[in-house]
Amino acid sequence: MVKLKLKVGPKGQIVLPKIVRDKLGIKPRSYVIADLREDELALQRGLDIEEFLDWLKKSRKPIARCVSKLSLEDEALEALP
């Protein structure tokens, strides 16, 4: 585990060193998730919208396969507007 000493600026901001941003894949204007615990603060990279959409496309199952597999064609057609 690596510990870094970071200086807090006059506005209460800290700067994550480039080596940390690169290691975690934190890009400019992206988000981080802060987890406040007893006496510590844990930061982790947040998902950006492109990563989320890619994950969603890869992990979802096509609806048409499920409909035909379960023989629900008639019910699916009735549900359409």
N, CA, C and O of each residue as an XYZ file, in Angstrom:
324
protein
N       0.840     -1.179      0.000
C       0.000      0.000      0.000
C       0.886      1.244      0.000
O       1.867      1.318      0.740
N       0.537      2.199     -0.822
C       1.310      3.433     -0.941
C       0.550      4.550     -0.249
O      -0.659      4.691     -0.432
N       1.238      5.327      0.528
C       0.633      6.488      1.179
C       1.253      7.745      0.590
O       2.469      7.831      0.418
N       0.412      8.705      0.287
C       0.866      9.968     -0.274
C       0.463     11.108      0.638
O      -0.628     11.107      1.208
N       1.340     12.070      0.771
C       1.035     13.267      1.536
C       0.629     14.340      0.534
O       1.454     14.797     -0.257
N      -0.646     14.745      0.566
C      -1.170     15.723     -0.373
C      -1.509     17.008      0.368
O      -2.007     16.971      1.493
N      -1.241     18.128     -0.259
C      -1.498     19.431      0.359
C      -2.910     19.892      0.003
O      -3.334     19.796     -1.149
N      -3.621     20.385      0.993
C      -4.955     20.933      0.793
C      -4.806     22.422      0.494
O      -4.186     23.163      1.257
N      -5.389     22.850     -0.639
C      -5.290     24.243     -1.053
C      -6.236     25.137     -0.267
O      -7.018     24.649      0.549
N      -6.170     26.458     -0.509
C      -6.990     27.409      0.225
C      -8.496     27.199      0.043
O      -9.280     27.613      0.897
N      -8.903     26.573     -1.036
C     -10.321     26.299     -1.278
C     -10.722     24.898     -0.809
O     -11.843     24.459     -1.063
N      -9.815     24.197     -0.128
C     -10.105     22.854      0.364
C      -9.910     21.772     -0.685
O     -10.354     20.639     -0.497
N      -9.253     22.106     -1.781
C      -9.045     21.151     -2.861
C      -7.709     20.444     -2.713
O      -6.744     20.989     -2.177
N      -7.685     19.194     -3.212
C      -6.423     18.457     -3.303
C      -6.211     18.094     -4.769
O      -7.169     18.004     -5.538
N      -4.969     17.889     -5.147
C      -4.643     17.476     -6.512
C      -4.106     16.052     -6.445
O      -3.164     15.758     -5.708
N      -4.725     15.174     -7.231
C      -4.228     13.809     -7.307
C      -3.041     13.788     -8.262
O      -3.155     14.267     -9.390
N      -1.915     13.248     -7.839
C      -0.752     13.195     -8.719
C      -1.043     12.407     -9.993
O      -1.866     11.492     -9.996
N      -0.364     12.770    -11.063
C      -0.578     12.141    -12.368
C      -0.408     10.630    -12.309
O      -1.172      9.898    -12.939
N       0.566     10.161    -11.573
C       0.798      8.715    -11.494
C      -0.418      7.998    -10.894
O      -0.730      6.877    -11.295
N      -1.105      8.631     -9.941
C      -2.306      8.051     -9.332
C      -3.461      8.097    -10.333
O      -4.179      7.111    -10.504
N      -3.638      9.247    -10.996
C      -4.710      9.366    -11.992
C      -4.537      8.344    -13.107
O      -5.505      7.717    -13.537
N      -3.299      8.174    -13.577
C      -3.035      7.202    -14.640
C      -3.314      5.781    -14.178
O      -3.917      4.995    -14.908
N      -2.880      5.450    -12.976
C      -3.063      4.098    -12.425
C      -4.546      3.754    -12.301
O      -4.950      2.626    -12.582
N      -5.362      4.735    -11.877
C      -6.789      4.492    -11.670
C      -7.639      4.812    -12.893
O      -8.840      4.545    -12.899
N      -7.025      5.383    -13.930
C      -7.784      5.722    -15.133
C      -8.703      6.909    -14.938
O      -9.776      6.973    -15.538
N      -8.293      7.846    -14.106
C      -9.089      9.046    -13.853
C      -8.701     10.098    -14.886
O      -7.544     10.512    -14.965
N      -9.680     10.522    -15.673
C      -9.440     11.477    -16.745
C      -9.947     12.858    -16.327
O     -10.760     12.963    -15.409
N      -9.474     13.918    -16.993
C      -9.994     15.260    -16.695
C     -11.513     15.310    -16.849
O     -12.076     14.732    -17.778
N     -12.146     15.991    -15.947
C     -13.605     16.179    -15.905
C     -14.382     14.902    -15.602
O     -15.604     14.876    -15.753
N     -13.697     13.846    -15.179
C     -14.399     12.633    -14.773
C     -14.717     12.728    -13.286
O     -14.335     13.690    -12.620
N     -15.405     11.743    -12.783
C     -15.825     11.744    -11.386
C     -15.058     10.703    -10.581
O     -14.599      9.694    -11.116
N     -14.929     10.967     -9.298
C     -14.426      9.980     -8.355
C     -15.493      9.816     -7.282
O     -16.297     10.717     -7.044
N     -15.489      8.668     -6.647
C     -16.424      8.386     -5.564
C     -15.650      8.463     -4.263
O     -14.631      7.792     -4.098
N     -16.133      9.282     -3.339
C     -15.486      9.456     -2.040
C     -16.282      8.685     -0.990
O     -17.495      8.857     -0.864
N     -15.584      7.838     -0.240
C     -16.199      7.042      0.816
C     -15.603      7.491      2.139
O     -14.446      7.195      2.439
N     -16.390      8.203      2.924
C     -15.928      8.711      4.218
C     -16.157      7.641      5.270
O     -17.289      7.221      5.513
N     -15.067      7.204      5.892
C     -15.121      6.185      6.941
C     -14.793      6.843      8.268
O     -14.740      8.071      8.337
N     -14.573      6.078      9.316
C     -14.261      6.628     10.643
C     -13.292      7.800     10.571
O     -13.688      8.957     10.706
N     -12.033      7.491     10.358
C     -10.990      8.519     10.330
C     -10.248      8.544      9.007
O      -9.085      8.946      8.955
N     -10.909      8.118      7.934
C     -10.223      8.099      6.651
C     -11.185      8.392      5.516
O     -12.404      8.305      5.664
N     -10.611      8.736      4.395
C     -11.369      9.019      3.183
C     -10.814      8.127      2.080
O      -9.622      8.176      1.775
N     -11.673      7.316      1.487
C     -11.258      6.432      0.388
C     -11.831      6.988     -0.908
O     -13.009      7.338     -0.974
N     -10.993      7.067     -1.941
C     -11.427      7.543     -3.252
C     -11.325      6.413     -4.257
O     -10.382      5.623     -4.216
N     -12.287      6.333     -5.155
C     -12.220      5.378     -6.246
C     -12.764      6.022     -7.509
O     -13.559      6.960     -7.461
N     -12.321      5.502     -8.625
C     -12.742      6.040     -9.916
C     -14.216      5.736    -10.138
O     -14.668      4.620     -9.880
N     -14.960      6.714    -10.611
C     -16.355      6.504    -10.972
C     -16.458      6.159    -12.447
O     -15.578      6.508    -13.235
N     -17.517      5.485    -12.817
C     -17.736      5.153    -14.219
C     -18.185      6.389    -14.976
O     -19.016      7.155    -14.486
N     -17.638      6.587    -16.170
C     -18.171      7.657    -16.994
C     -19.265      7.064    -17.877
O     -19.411      5.844    -17.946
N     -20.021      7.903    -18.540
C     -21.205      7.446    -19.268
C     -20.860      6.490    -20.401
O     -21.611      5.552    -20.665
N     -19.720      6.717    -21.084
C     -19.342      5.815    -22.172
C     -19.032      4.413    -21.640
O     -19.436      3.415    -22.237
N     -18.316      4.343    -20.520
C     -18.011      3.038    -19.924
C     -19.288      2.329    -19.499
O     -19.424      1.121    -19.689
N     -20.222      3.079    -18.925
C     -21.480      2.492    -18.490
C     -22.279      1.952    -19.673
O     -22.824      0.850    -19.608
N     -22.348      2.731    -20.756
C     -23.087      2.280    -21.931
C     -22.435      1.056    -22.568
O     -23.137      0.142    -23.002
N     -21.105      1.024    -22.630
C     -20.406     -0.157    -23.154
C     -20.708     -1.385    -22.309
O     -20.981     -2.459    -22.845
N     -20.659     -1.230    -20.983
C     -20.971     -2.342    -20.079
C     -22.407     -2.816    -20.291
O     -22.667     -4.019    -20.324
N     -23.330     -1.880    -20.432
C     -24.734     -2.230    -20.607
C     -24.948     -2.991    -21.913
O     -25.681     -3.980    -21.942
N     -24.308     -2.534    -23.000
C     -24.442     -3.215    -24.285
C     -23.883     -4.632    -24.230
O     -24.458     -5.550    -24.814
N     -22.767     -4.814    -23.530
C     -22.128     -6.125    -23.460
C     -22.882     -7.094    -22.552
O     -22.886     -8.300    -22.799
N     -23.520     -6.572    -21.501
C     -24.099     -7.461    -20.497
C     -25.582     -7.737    -20.681
O     -26.100     -8.690    -20.098
N     -26.269     -6.948    -21.459
C     -27.719     -7.181    -21.605
C     -27.986     -8.322    -22.573
O     -27.174     -8.615    -23.450
N     -29.123     -8.954    -22.403
C     -29.530    -10.030    -23.296
C     -30.561     -9.463    -24.267
O     -31.456     -8.721    -23.862
N     -30.440     -9.808    -25.536
C     -31.433     -9.327    -26.492
C     -32.830     -9.822    -26.131
O     -33.010    -10.996    -25.808
N     -33.806     -8.942    -26.184
C     -35.176     -9.280    -25.802
C     -35.783    -10.290    -26.767
O     -36.498    -11.194    -26.335
N     -35.516    -10.158    -28.062
C     -36.119    -11.050    -29.052
C     -35.785    -12.508    -28.768
O     -36.647    -13.373    -28.921
N     -34.553    -12.799    -28.357
C     -34.183    -14.183    -28.049
C     -35.016    -14.715    -26.889
O     -35.497    -15.847    -26.931
N     -35.183    -13.907    -25.870
C     -35.941    -14.353    -24.690
C     -37.407    -14.572    -25.042
O     -38.027    -15.520    -24.561
N     -37.962    -13.705    -25.874
C     -39.370    -13.827    -26.244
C     -39.609    -15.119    -27.008
O     -40.532    -15.871    -26.693
N     -38.772    -15.380    -28.020
C     -38.993    -16.600    -28.808
C     -38.651    -17.853    -28.009
O     -39.292    -18.889    -28.180
N     -37.659    -17.767    -27.147
C     -37.261    -18.915    -26.344
C     -38.377    -19.326    -25.390
O     -38.581    -20.515    -25.144
N     -39.089    -18.358    -24.860
C     -40.149    -18.640    -23.895
C     -41.518    -18.754    -24.556
O     -42.528    -18.906    -23.869
N     -41.557    -18.680    -25.884
C     -42.818    -18.752    -26.648
C     -43.799    -17.675    -26.196
O     -44.977    -17.948    -25.962
N     -43.310    -16.484    -26.080
C     -44.143    -15.368    -25.638
C     -44.428    -14.385    -26.777
O     -44.715    -13.214    -26.528
N     -44.349    -14.858    -28.020
C     -44.524    -13.959    -29.156
C     -45.875    -13.251    -29.115
O     -45.952    -12.041    -29.331
N     -46.947    -14.011    -28.834
C     -48.309    -13.410    -28.825
C     -48.424    -12.354    -27.745
O     -48.972    -11.278    -27.983
N     -47.904    -12.656    -26.534
C     -47.971    -11.685    -25.461
C     -47.137    -10.453    -25.763
O     -47.519     -9.335    -25.416
N     -46.018    -10.657    -26.399
C     -45.163     -9.520    -26.748
C     -45.839     -8.627    -27.768
O     -45.744     -7.403    -27.673
N     -46.522     -9.210    -28.741
C     -47.213     -8.422    -29.752
C     -48.384     -7.664    -29.153
O     -48.654     -6.531    -29.551
N     -49.086     -8.272    -28.200
C     -50.204     -7.597    -27.546
C     -49.721     -6.420    -26.691
O     -50.448     -5.442    -26.512
N     -48.513     -6.512    -26.173
C     -47.987     -5.461    -25.304
C     -47.523     -4.237    -26.083
O     -47.365     -3.158    -25.513
N     -47.302     -4.406    -27.397
C     -46.840     -3.279    -28.198
C     -47.964     -2.265    -28.367
O     -49.128     -2.646    -28.485
N     -47.628     -0.979    -28.381
C     -48.668      0.064    -28.541
C     -49.246      0.088    -29.941
O     -50.123      0.901    -30.233
